[in-house]
Structure formats: C-alpha cells, structure tokens
Amino acid sequence: MTTQDTTTLTAGDAELTVQTWNGCRIGSLRIGGTEVLRQGDHYGSFVMAPWCGRTENGQFRNGGKVHHLPVNNPPHAIHGTVRDQAWRTVRTSATEASFTYDLTEPWPYSGRVTQLFELSENALTVRMGLETYADSFPAQLGWHPWFNRSLGGEDVTLSFDAAWQEERGEDHLPTGKRIAPLPGPWDDCFGMPDGVDVTLTWPGQLELKVAGPEQWVVIYDEQPEAVCVEPQTGPPNGLNTQPRLVTPIEPLEAEMRWEWRTL
C-alpha cells in the first residue's frame, strides 16, 4: 500500500512501513502485531549517507581539496545528509519497493542514492547503492536501526563475535588502534571481516539476526529505550581514515538483512 508519503509492505504477519518523506527510513516493523522498532520521527531505522557516524570537525579531503560539512554534533558532522529528506518512490508492490534520492547541498558532489526493500514472512532485505555520473568522491553507506529494548517482556540481549573493536578516543572517534572487544555498554565500532552477524534476542518472544556483507558495525546501547546495531561500509570518520571512492564506473553498494523467528 502506498500513499503520497508512506509505503507499507506486508508478508505473512510482518508489516513494514517506509516513511518516504522522512529520509526513506523504516518507520515501523511489526511482527505478529508487535512493534520491533522505537517509534518517533528521529528513530525507526534511518539511512546514513554519504557518510556514517561522525566525521571529524565536519571536514574531509578529496584529493587536494578540503570540504566542510555542517557540524550537527559538535565538534563533528554526524550520520550524513539524507536521513530527514524526502525521497522519490520508483516502484512498489505488496512485498517490494524502491526509492531514490539525489544528493544536494550541503554535500559538495552530485550523486544518487537508491534503496530497495524486499519483505518476506521471516526476513527483510535492504539494498542500497550510491552512484555518480560526474566527479568521483569518498563516501560511506549504512543503516541506523533503533530496536526496542523491550517488547513487553524481558529486555533484549545482544550476541556477536567481532574480530576487533575500534578503540574509541575521548572525541568519540576511532583512534586508529584495534583492540580486543570490550564488554558493554557500547557506543563503539566493531570489525567483522566475514560480514556483519549480530543476534538480538527478546527472551521468550523473538530472535532477530542483523547480517550483511559489510565489515563494520556500530553497537549503541547507552539509552534505556532502545539498542542500535548499525551495519556500515566503513568505520566512523572513514571519509578521512579509510576513504572509499565512488566513481562513474564503480558505485558504492551495501546490503542489510534482518531475519527473525518467534520463540
């Protein structure tokens, strides 16, 4: 079902709502009538593009040119420019939908972000791409879902096996040193060279796995209402430390899959 601003997909007892007007974020995922995501215009699950997490002092370099981004999380720029913009609906069906957004100021380069959603009875697959037909530029892609800590029963638990943790400095940016994963609470980036694989379990209710081919995931669980599991194509401040160029012949692509079962 599609309205001017919202698209709803259904498969079995799963219902997904995409808020086209609000950054093409997932506004709701209901499984068997139970809402899995934290509600509110700033929550759900939003897109991080064309960068993820914090970019140091709102600055990045492309070749010899330094660019300045809005410092919306002082002293840094955070989470990209598309999370609260209106996207264009390209195609919808009962279980699939695709959307696009054309990058504009304050991002200094032209490009197009595409998102494709595929819903089944027990899984959601989201694919994202970023392409340019003009200048090449460094970029990142990722998602920032807010999962409800409680679904009405016991609080969720997180299970994952990371190869390393990016050491976090006092400025909340990776220091460049990789350390053994530390116990939570977390606002930290972890390395998973074989792909993201994190399981959320609400005891006696639901198990949901977040997976995908990306090698980095940020875990954030410092708020009482929700926990975040954020697959992304590079670490925070990656525009500066691990730039990945988008070129006219090589787009940047990302994929996230949520798979669930009732307990």
Secondary structure, DSSP 4 states (H G I P E B T S, - for coil): -B-SSEEEEEETTEEEEEEGGGTTEEEEEEETTEE-BPPSTT-SEEEEBS--SEEGGGEEEETTEEEE---SBTTBEESBS-TTSPPEEEEE-SSEEEEEEE--TTSSS--EEEEEEEE-SSEEEEEEEEE-SS--EE---EEEEEEES-SSSSPPEEEE--SEEEEE-TTSSEEEEEEPPPPSS-EEEEE-TT-EEEEEEETTTEEEEEEES-SEEEEE--SSSEEEEEEESS-TTHHHHS--EEBTTB-EEEEEEEEEEE-
